[in-house]
């Protein structure tokens, strides 16, 4: 991958609405920026905490409408995959897994009364393939024990992260590990994937697979095969996710929105098409998303102890 692609696609997650938790992000070191979007962590603000349960996948996006503001948070499709290290610094228990690409929103259920935290690596679309070397479609829509699929034992790294004093130290440990693994694995850059992702990002997901094939002078079948290997979902579905994320960016901007104009801007047939497509990935309407973002903005602006977002 190319780190310059990151400037074209910065997926949004809705985090921080729960006043009892923190959410932190940090960029990787320069050599990893072509592959890793960020490191992130969520956990309790104080001793009383909430456990993120990322296993509650939701097949029907519309069912997310009943989300309880303080109990649940949305996790949105973004084309990324994650290493998830769930750990408890008190009981010294940990669980390390790999989350594949998903195409439905799901919920992170948070239960008070435990010290469990989540530390994670979010790989940029296509980035994880450089490390595990396996067809990414094998992991789509699921969570897998990392030790079963990762090319090198990560148990020792998990133990070091468990003993780390703070988020920055955990980032340093994981960043060093991934840099060493990258050097040992070597890189097998795929110029075709770079070109395809660039075209999809620049068009905000509105370019058809047929047009992609024509621009790259290859068959649609080849493009589908490459996306299965590197991204985990079809180029059509990935483009839909990118377009959804582009709509989210427009909503997050906070500017007055004309839904008809927004639909046309993002190449939807009409407003109804925009709303129907948006619900598949958000679990609710664009209007609800606008309210969610306003609430997050108010939350961060008015609560000094609110969740922290670092993008350094």
C-alpha positions in Angstrom: 0.0 0.0 0.0 0.9 3.7 -0.2 0.8 6.0 2.8 -0.5 8.7 0.5 -3.8 6.7 0.2 -4.5 7.6 3.8 -5.1 11.2 3.0 -7.8 10.1 0.5 -9.7 7.8 2.9 -10.1 8.5 6.6 -12.9 6.3 7.8 -15.1 7.5 10.7 -16.1 5.5 13.8 -18.7 6.8 16.3 -16.9 6.6 19.6 -17.0 8.5 22.9 -20.7 8.9 23.6 -20.4 6.9 26.8 -19.1 9.2 29.6 -17.7 6.2 31.5 -15.1 5.3 28.8 -12.2 6.7 27.0 -11.4 6.2 23.3 -7.8 7.0 22.1 -6.1 6.8 18.7 -2.5 7.2 17.7 -0.8 7.0 14.3 1.9 4.3 13.7 5.6 5.0 13.0 6.5 6.1 9.5 7.5 2.7 8.1 4.1 1.2 9.0 1.9 4.0 7.7 1.3 2.3 4.4 -0.3 -0.6 6.3 -1.6 0.5 9.7 -4.4 3.2 10.0 -3.9 3.7 13.7 -3.6 2.1 17.2 -6.6 2.6 19.4 -7.8 1.8 22.9 -11.0 2.0 24.8 -11.6 1.4 28.4 -12.9 2.8 31.7 -12.3 6.4 32.7 -11.8 5.3 36.3 -11.9 2.1 38.2 -15.4 1.3 37.2 -15.5 0.1 33.7 -17.1 -1.1 30.7 -16.2 -4.1 28.8 -16.4 -3.9 25.0 -18.1 -6.9 23.5 -17.3 -6.8 19.8 -18.8 -10.2 19.2 -22.5 -9.0 19.1 -22.7 -8.8 15.3 -25.9 -7.5 13.9 -27.1 -9.1 10.6 -30.1 -6.7 10.4 -28.8 -3.1 10.4 -32.2 -1.7 11.2 -32.3 -3.5 14.5 -29.6 -1.1 15.8 -32.3 1.6 16.2 -32.9 0.6 19.8 -29.3 1.4 20.9 -29.2 2.7 24.5 -27.1 5.8 24.7 -25.0 4.9 27.7 -24.9 1.1 27.2 -24.0 0.6 23.5 -21.9 2.1 20.8 -22.1 1.6 17.0 -19.2 0.1 15.2 -19.4 1.0 11.5 -18.2 -0.8 8.3 -14.9 0.9 7.2 -13.1 -1.6 5.1 -10.4 -2.1 7.8 -9.4 -5.1 9.8 -8.2 -5.2 13.4 -6.0 -7.0 15.9 -8.0 -6.9 19.1 -6.3 -7.4 22.5 -8.8 -7.5 25.3 -7.1 -7.4 28.6 -7.8 -6.9 32.3 -4.9 -5.3 34.2 -6.3 -6.5 37.5 -7.0 -10.2 36.8 -4.1 -10.3 34.3 -6.4 -12.1 31.8 -6.2 -11.4 28.1 -7.6 -12.5 24.8 -6.1 -11.7 21.4 -8.1 -12.0 18.2 -8.3 -10.8 14.6 -11.4 -9.1 13.3 -11.9 -9.4 9.5 -13.7 -7.0 7.2 -17.4 -6.6 8.0 -20.2 -5.1 6.0 -22.9 -4.6 8.6 -22.8 -2.3 11.6 -22.7 -4.1 15.0 -22.7 -3.0 18.6 -20.1 -2.8 21.3 -22.0 -3.7 24.4 -20.6 -2.2 27.6 -21.2 -3.8 30.9 -20.2 -2.0 34.1 -18.2 -3.7 36.9 -15.1 -4.9 35.2 -11.6 -3.5 34.4 -11.5 -4.9 30.9 -9.9 -2.7 28.2 -9.4 -3.1 24.5 -6.2 -2.3 22.8 -6.1 -2.7 19.0 -4.3 -2.2 15.7 -6.6 -1.0 12.9 -5.1 -2.0 9.6 -5.8 0.3 6.5 -7.8 -1.6 3.8 -5.4 -4.2 2.4 -2.7 -3.5 5.0 -3.1 -6.7 7.1 -2.5 -8.9 4.1 1.2 -7.9 4.2 1.5 -9.4 7.7 -0.6 -12.6 7.7 -0.2 -13.3 4.0 -3.5 -15.2 3.7 -6.5 -14.4 1.5 -8.4 -11.8 3.5 -11.8 -13.1 2.5 -11.2 -16.1 4.8 -11.8 -13.7 7.8 -14.6 -11.6 6.5 -17.4 -11.0 9.0 -15.7 -12.9 11.9 -13.3 -12.9 14.8 -10.5 -15.5 15.0 -7.9 -16.5 17.5 -4.8 -14.6 16.5 -2.4 -17.4 17.3 -4.3 -19.7 14.9 -3.6 -17.4 11.8 -0.7 -15.1 12.6 2.7 -16.1 11.0 4.6 -15.5 14.2 3.7 -16.0 17.8 2.3 -12.9 19.4 1.8 -14.3 22.9 4.9 -12.7 24.2 3.8 -9.3 22.8 0.5 -9.8 24.5 2.2 -10.4 27.8 4.3 -7.3 27.4 1.3 -5.2 26.5 -0.5 -6.5 29.6 2.3 -5.3 31.8 2.7 -1.9 30.0 2.0 1.2 32.1 0.0 3.3 29.6 -1.3 3.6 26.1 1.8 5.1 24.7 3.9 2.2 25.9 1.5 -0.3 24.5 1.7 1.5 21.1 5.5 1.4 21.3 5.6 -2.3 22.0 3.2 -3.2 19.2 4.8 -0.8 16.7 8.2 -2.3 17.3 6.8 -5.8 16.8 5.0 -5.0 13.6 8.1 -3.2 12.2 10.3 -6.3 12.9 7.7 -8.6 11.4 7.4 -6.4 8.3 11.2 -6.6 7.8 11.2 -10.4 8.2 8.1 -10.9 6.0 9.3 -8.5 3.3 6.7 -6.7 1.3 5.1 -7.7 -1.9 3.6 -4.5 -3.2 0.7 -4.7 -5.5 0.6 -1.8 -7.9 -2.8 -2.9 -9.2 -4.4 -2.7 -5.8 -2.9 0.7 -5.2 -4.3 2.0 -8.4 -7.7 0.4 -7.7 -7.9 1.9 -4.2 -6.8 5.3 -5.5 -9.6 5.3 -8.1 -12.2 4.2 -5.6 -11.1 6.8 -3.0 -10.9 9.7 -5.4 -14.4 8.9 -6.8 -15.7 8.5 -3.2 -16.8 5.0 -4.1 -19.0 6.0 -7.1 -16.9 4.3 -9.8 -18.4 1.0 -11.0 -16.4 -2.2 -11.2 -16.9 -2.2 -15.0 -15.3 1.3 -15.2 -12.5 0.2 -12.9 -11.8 -2.7 -15.2 -11.8 -0.5 -18.2 -9.5 2.1 -16.6 -6.9 -0.6 -15.6 -7.4 -2.7 -18.8 -8.1 -5.9 -16.9 -11.1 -8.1 -16.4 -13.8 -7.6 -13.7 -13.0 -11.2 -12.6 -9.4 -10.2 -11.9 -10.5 -7.2 -9.8 -12.8 -9.4 -7.8 -10.1 -11.9 -7.1 -7.6 -9.2 -6.0 -10.2 -7.7 -3.6 -10.9 -11.1 -2.1 -7.2 -11.6 -1.5 -6.3 -8.1 -0.2 -9.5 -6.5 1.2 -11.8 -9.4 2.0 -15.0 -8.1 0.3 -15.9 -7.5 -3.3 -14.9 -4.2 -5.0 -18.6 -3.4 -5.4 -19.3 -3.8 -1.7 -16.0 -2.0 -0.7 -17.0 0.9 -3.0 -20.4 1.1 -1.2 -18.6 1.2 2.2 -16.3 4.0 0.9 -19.4 5.9 -0.4 -21.1 5.5 3.0 -18.0 6.8 4.7 -17.9 9.8 2.3 -21.5 10.6 3.3 -20.6 10.3 6.9 -17.8 12.9 6.3 -20.3 15.3 4.9 -22.6 14.8 7.9 -19.8 15.1 10.4 -18.8 18.5 8.9 -21.7 20.0 10.7 -22.7 22.2 7.7 -26.4 22.6 6.9 -27.4 19.6 4.8 -29.8 19.4 1.9 -30.5 15.7 1.6 -31.4 15.8 -2.1 -28.2 17.6 -2.9 -26.3 15.2 -0.7 -27.8 12.2 -2.6 -26.8 13.7 -6.0 -23.3 14.7 -4.8 -22.6 11.1 -3.8 -24.1 9.6 -7.0 -27.3 8.2 -5.5 -30.4 8.0 -7.7 -32.4 10.1 -5.2 -32.9 10.8 -1.5 -34.7 7.6 -0.9 -31.8 5.6 -2.4 -29.4 7.5 -0.1 -31.4 6.8 3.0 -31.9 3.1 2.2 -28.2 2.5 1.5 -27.2 4.5 4.5 -29.3 2.4 6.8 -27.6 -0.7 5.8 -24.2 0.6 7.1 -25.2 2.8 9.9 -28.3 1.0 11.3 -30.4 4.2 11.2 -31.2 7.2 9.0 -28.7 10.0 8.0 -30.8 12.4 10.2 -30.1 10.2 13.2 -26.4 10.2 12.3 -26.4 14.0 12.2 -27.9 14.1 15.7 -25.4 11.5 16.9 -22.5 13.7 15.7 -24.0 16.8 17.3 -24.3 15.0 20.6 -20.6 13.9 20.3 -19.5 17.4 19.5 -21.4 18.8 22.5 -20.0 16.0 24.7 -16.4 16.8 23.8 -16.9 20.5 24.1 -18.7 20.5 27.4 -17.1 17.6 29.4 -13.5 18.0 30.5 -13.3 14.4 31.5 -14.7 13.2 28.2 -13.1 10.5 26.0 -9.9 11.5 24.4 -9.1 11.2 20.8 -5.5 11.6 19.8 -4.3 11.7 16.2 -0.7 12.6 16.5 
